């Protein structure tokens, strides 16, 4: 992952659990994990060794940016 880029991530959270995060932005890299930010502004820590699939999202536009209601 690179800081500022948007990703779809599949990762393990337990022995038999897999979680998915779609459209998260990497905001911090540590030696053992990544800190990602969701669209709603909440953050989550994802361990480097837990990531099963990582796909960079190209051309992603956040609904928060430029939304007119």
Secondary structure, 3 states (H helix, E strand, C coil): CCCCCEEEEEEECCCCCEEEEEEEEEEEECCCEEEEECCCCCEEEEEHHHEEEEEECCCCCCCCCCCCC
